[in-house]
Each structure stands twice: as C-alpha cells, then as structure tokens.
Amino acid sequence: MSAQGDCEFLVKRARELVPQDPYAAKAWLITARTLYPADFNIQYEMYSIERNAERTASAGRLLYDIFVNFPEQPVVWREIAVITAALRNDSQDKHAQFLKGVFETLPGPVQCKMLLKATEQCFNTLEKAEMLLLLLKRFPESVVQHGVSLGESLLEAETVENLDTPVNCFRKLFVCDVLPLILNNADMCLPVSLLYKYMHKAAEFYICYVTREPSADAQMQGSQEVGGLKSPGRGRSQRCVIDGLSEKASVVTEPWERLLEMVGVVGSLCDWQGEKASRSYSELLQRVSELCRYMSATDSEGFARCCAQIVTCCTLVLFHSAFHYVSAVQPSLFQGHVSLSSCPWVLLEDLSSVYTDVEVERKHTHKKRKLADGREKTMVSMKSS
C-alpha cells in the first residue's frame, strides 16, 4: 500500500471510531501524524474532531498548525472565512462564540496575518472593508499603514457605485468606524486638506442621516397623527435600513453629538483657536463670535485658519438649529424623529433686548426721581431758613 493509501486508511478508520470511541479515534490520528507529519488530511481531520467537539484550546492549536504548515489549502481558507464571519457578527450563538474563542487562542501575530490574508481573499468591496476594519480594531498599530487607504477605498467605492445619497453603506462604514480610528490615532499625521475633506464627508453624512425623509408608509402614518403645522403630534420613530447593512448596523446613535465631537477633534488637529474635543453648539457659536473680534489682527495664515473655523462652525450651528426648530414644528418631515411634546409651537422674535432697554429706562427714571426729590428738599430748607 502506498503512503497516500496508508494516510487515507488511517483517516477513514479514525472517522469510523469517532461516534463510538473518540479517544481511540484520536489515538489513531496521533499515530498517523507521527508517521506522516506532512500530510494535510490527517492534521485537518484532527482539527475537525476537536472543532466538532467544541474543545477550544486544542482546536486553536491545531488550527494554528494547519494555517502555518498548509497556508495554500482552500479548505483552510474556507474554515478561516467561517471564523472571521463569526468575528464580524455580534451573534451570541453558542457555535459562533466557540469560533471566536478558537481565534482568541491564536498568537497575536498569527491573528494579524490571518486577517490580512483573509482580506486578500475577499472580492466584495464592503466585505473586504469590514475584514480590514476588524484588523484595525484589534491591532491599532495597523491603522497607520491601512487606515487612510481603507477610508479612500470606501469613498472611491461610493463614487464608482454612483450612489445618490451620502447615507449609504460605504459612507457609514467610513464615517462611523474608520474615521474615528484614524483621528484618534496619535501616530497619524494627516495634511490639513485631507482632514477638512474627511470632516466635510462626515458632516454631510450625519446631516443627511438626521434629515432623511420618511418612507411612504411613515408619511401616511404621520398625516394621521399630525393635525397641522401649529399643533404637531408626537412623531413615531421610524426604522432606517441602509442598503448593504443590517438593520442593527444601520443605526447611528446621537449623530449630532458624534458630529460635534468629530469637529472638535479635527479642529484641534488643524490648530483651531481655542478648540477642544467636546462642547455644545451654543458654545461653538460663542467661540465664533469671539474669533470675529480679533481675527483681523492675525497674519495671513492665521486669518485663513480662522475663516475656515468660522465658516465650518457657523454652518454646523445653522443646520443644527434649523433641524431642531423644524423637528419641533413638524416632526413628520424627518424619519425617526420624536417630537418633544404635542403642545403648539410659535416662533417669536428675541425680546430680551427690548426688556433690557425697558429695565434700564426704569432704573434711570428712578434715579431721576430721587435727584428731583433731593432738589425739592434742598429748596424747601433754604426758603424756611
């Protein structure tokens, strides 16, 4: 019998013994591996037995061996594809948790190499991006090498697909997942022009996300719930599923806060005046008013930087204010927005300056009256004397 025939016989015999006596099957395979250490089928069969029995540590060791010794085997990459799919999903399924545990037993460099190789096996742009994103999250040091290229590939895919809205799977992945990794990595050194480009892409996504129109069904529900412009009803939260993503992956929590935080980080990287990582939109506007007072005294470079800061901040404050006012007046215009109350809303002019002038006039009148009373008393005392 040839060596190949011997290997096939040993593997077949081990498979037959697994249901009856798994320890005997394991002994057969250990013997087979000792006799034929370079045979892939023997080692893969050993891994399959441990995987099916869900023994994490031993399955991880055997997966490491076949990945290192037989990296070109298609069966190995099919197995790795199943494991990486479990890593990308948030499933609490028992088998998925086992596969994640198997991956965690591998040494860090092997995990990194495995994810990189798995990325090369992907031909779908979105799947490839998700795989590379998994690598960046697990190994932050790889952001310097792969972060910008991943971001640019997502923006390029958006252009190639000729999508008609910024709220798409590529932009969402870039803005919500890739961009924070790039901006928060201390070793990244990006040109100001690229930072502005990324900031504008993110702002466009967040603003379009919060101002997206409801579906036809949502509009029909809204027309039944909302009585009129002056008496808006309480809008229902509508689900938004982005094409190419699951419903859960399509959700963006607190988009205005995320946008504000991102602008703060970009501003600090671009040396904006007095910029800090987080502040409210009202503070943002207050800072702009302070900038306008002394920007003329700066040099040409500082003046250009101040102009960029002022335009960006004012634009964001404008969109933020307009969105919240329109949402309060007619919440059915935007998908997923819930009105704060069902009471009527009326737009009034700011009367604080009027009341301030009246108060000042009252104070002055009171002072004049005191002075007049004082003069009268003086005149009376002089006449009596």
VEXVONU-49191 format. One record per residue (C-alpha): x negated, y, z. Coordinates in pm, whole numbers, plus 50000, padded with zeros to 5 digits. Last residue first. Example, Ala and Ser with C-alpha at 12.3 -4.5 7.8 and 13.67 -1.06 7.14 Angstrom:
% residues 2
486334989450714
487704955050780
END
This chain:
% residues 385
534136294355676
537516281455559
536696290255199
533346271755206
534926240555361
537626239755095
535086243354811
532956214954947
535976192054985
537036199354628
533516192054496
533426158454672
536826148554537
535636156754185
532496135754232
534526106254360
536956109054068
534066110053822
532616078253977
535936060053945
536286071253587
532776058153510
533576024453662
536826022053471
535066031053146
532526003453206
535335978453263
537115989552948
533915986052746
533315950952885
536875940752807
536415950952445
533045933452420
534535901052555
537375901652305
535985875452063
538655873051796
541185845651839
541805812851652
544885795051786
545095758551888
548365741851986
548185714352251
547695677852149
544335674952314
540715665752249
541365654251894
539805621051801
537545619851498
537055586751316
537615600050969
537845637350926
540775657650795
543205642051043
541675662751322
543375694951207
542805723951445
540365707151682
538445689751405
538355722451208
536795740251506
534375712051583
533195709351224
532805746851176
530695749851490
528375721051399
528045731751035
527185767551135
524825756551412
523005734051165
522685761850909
521475786651170
518805762151289
517465754850942
517465790950823
515835803551143
513145776751153
512235781150787
512075818750832
509915815051142
507455792950952
507275817850666
506635846250911
503975826151092
502125820350766
502425856650663
501305870150999
503735877351282
505115911451384
508195908151162
509165876551355
509585896751677
513285902751715
514535875851477
512935848851691
515035858151992
518235854951789
517035820851667
516415809152023
519965818552116
521275798451823
519395767351935
520525773352290
524115772352165
523365740451973
522165723652291
518575714352354
516215684952301
512625679852187
511385714852248
510745743452010
509375775852147
508305788051804
508165760051550
504845742251527
505915718051248
505575687451475
507595705351745
510275713851491
510395678051364
511015665551718
513665691851787
515375685551455
515545648351540
517085655451880
519725678151729
520575652651461
520895624951717
523155646651931
525355654651632
525495617851530
526645605451873
526875568451780
526385557551420
528425526551335
527695509351004
525645481551164
528715469851358
530925469951050
528295450650856
526145468050601
525915466750221
528675492150167
529135513350479
532105503050691
533915531850858
536595524051115
539055551151200
539535565951547
543045579051578
543845615851573
545825631151861
548365653651702
547715688351572
550115716451655
549065747451464
548305729551138
551345707551145
553055677451300
550155653351296
551055617151370
552945607251056
550555625850826
547645609851010
548955574850949
549215581850577
545745597350578
544355566650754
545875543850493
544345564850214
540925563350379
539625591350597
537255617250455
533675618550572
532795648850784
530885630351057
528875609550810
528295638050566
526785658550847
524615629650968
523375620150621
522595655550505
520795662950830
518675631550788
517705639650429
516925675550531
514695663750816
512895639050588
512125666150333
511075690550605
508665664750748
507315657650399
506605694550339
504945697550680
502415670650594
502565638850804
500105627651071
501265595351233
499225582751529
501665596251788
504525575351649
507815591751744
508455606951402
507785575051205
509765551651432
512635576551445
512615578151061
512875540451006
515985531751205
518725558351195
517645579350898
516105552750674
518615525050745
521495549250701
520005562950380
519695528150228
523115515850343
525015545950213
526395578150360
524425601350131
527245598249877
527465592149502
524965563749482
522755563349173
521345528849258
517925541149147
518175571949368
519145552349679
516415527149602
513915555849591
515045567949932
514645532850071
511225528449907
510115562050047
511015551750400
509225518350369
506115535150229
506205560350513
506345533750784
504025506850642
500475515250749
501085539451034
504145519751147
502025488051184
500875498751531
504495497051642
504495458851612
507905445151701
509845474851568
507685478251259
507955441051174
511735441151207
511775471550983
509815451650726
512495424750728
515305450250709
513575467350416
513145434450231
516815426150284
517815460350153
515565458149849
516565422449754
513525403349629
512345389749963
509375365649970
506925393950029
508815403350344
508455367650470
504695370550429
504675402450635
506915386650897
504685355850921
501525376650945
502955397151232
504235366351414
500855349251365
499035379551505
501355379551809
500935342651895
504035321051837
506255312452133
508545341852051
509455326251716
510705294551884
512745315552127
514385334051839
515285300451686
516805289252017
518855321152044
520195314851695
521085279151796
523005291352101
524915318251913
524475352452071
524175368351728
522405401751710
521075394351363
517645403351231
515865376951441
518295349751332
517595358350969
513875356751051
514305321151178
516305309250876
513785325150639
510955308250830
512565274350767
512985281750398
509415293650396
508155260850540
510185240750290
508575260150005
505085248150112
502435274350047
501485281350409
500635244850484
497975244850756
498755277550935
502545276050897
502595238450963
500615242351285
502535272651414
505835254851353
504485225451553
503605247551849
506965265351835
508885232451822
506955220352127
507825251752325
511465254652218
512775219252253
516015223152062
516435185551997
516945193951630
513845215951641
511715189351811
512735163051554
512285187351265
508785197051384
507635160951390
509145155851045
507245186550923
504005172151055
504515138750883
505695154350557
502665177350540
499965150650538
496535164350631
496235146650967
496865111850817
495895085351073
496345107451378
499485122451227
500935087751172
500185077551530
501845108951660
504755101951424
505235066351552
505045078251912
507705104851846
510015078651702
509435056952009
510315086552230
513445093452025
514795058252088
518145050251929
519055081251726
515385089351643
514285053751556
515385054051193
513695087451135
510435073951278
510515044151041
511055066850743
508145089050845
505855058850890
506915043650557
506435076450370
502965080650517
501975045050425
503245049850070
501165081050032
498115062550164
498675034749910
500005000050000
END
